[in-house]
């Protein structure tokens, strides 16, 4: 980048820590500062353009509140679903030796790198009306998932679950297995050991994973709009509302974005000290 | 395919005339003869995807050294992007209202002109297995319908048509653009969608189009304009002129548009 030619004005600031002398090398500090700026600047731009004076009345518009409520509900339900299915999966990956474990682990992380829209299409091909399972669900139980709130939860869980599984698996691997062995020698069954020893042991990792999972579900867009469509009150979550507002009313889109940002930051900040801080 | 027989003719002379009449300068010093060169960035309504892709190919053939890059999407979103400073040369919207967003902000170079008109049809699965004959049939129980959100032109047109027919329809989804609505029909997730005639025609392997009388009450005018901040002003004007030329019109009518 030619921009590094403009570096000299910033240089004096680099040398102004005489006492500590940590000597951060410039080739690291500059890109680090740029990286920080790159991540923070767009959020700042959002706040600069926010119409603060009309913010309260815009927030109380029924459309915004409906979308926010739906987002919070679906993200929480999706996190619940991920906990229910993801924790046992993480335990399996961390504690049980079985053939093909590495392949299973790779498969679990696929939704992490898959474009969410592709995830949405894949969900349609399985759970859609003509899908592999969807047709059977419809014919047998009369359940159709696309265009329903349940469909939103499913789409969010699909995209968010890898975050939980990876976090919990990491915590399980880091936990000392001797506690579990000790419990077993004292006569505890496998289920008792899991619920009374293992789970409390990995609680911080579990919570961190759940928060990440929830935040990812809250921001889910691509899979949701592809699989669950967009209908206010039923499947229109905040990110979808932002995207649609962008079509007509930039200010409304900014307001909704700021709300989403505030919710995410609040949750992350509130939980940081308790659970997410590195041990 | 009907469209296949439409073969564009070279319109170099036209491009030269337009470039000559246009403002000189700009940051792309066009190379001699054709008057256009470099990249022309066109923001166009999603419903123009097939016809403009084709027109773009023809335009490139007619102007060697010129590349046309498209950004297809919902007209209103594109208008927002342009007003927020996206580097576009040409804007083609599916409704005057979205064009007005850009012209009101002073971002158009000249006055937009209507180059095509489009009407809604009901897109259904090929062969129309549910026997849908008109808008009223869409309200039958168990019929899942996708409609565009009212914020985008195809949704506004759908609203007008449904009101004209006094049909109270609750769709299962309000799609962000017409291609999204059409995709739901192609995937079999909905039984019907209100889309443009041209979109149904472009997907005639998968869907059938059901015409309905009320669509005449909701005809969409498509305006096009070169943009004030176009990085390639000569290319922008040449492309607009090409779209309105006989060659461009032939592609558009071949795709099912009416041309003025």
Interface residues (C-beta under 8 A of the other chain):
Chain A: X124 X128 X129 X130 X146 X147 X225 X228 X229 X230 X231 X232 X235 X236 X243 X244 X246 X247 X248 X250
Chain B: X74 X76 X77 X80 X83 X84 X144 X146 X149 X151 X152 X171 X172 X173 X174 X175 X176 X180 X184 X187 X188 X189
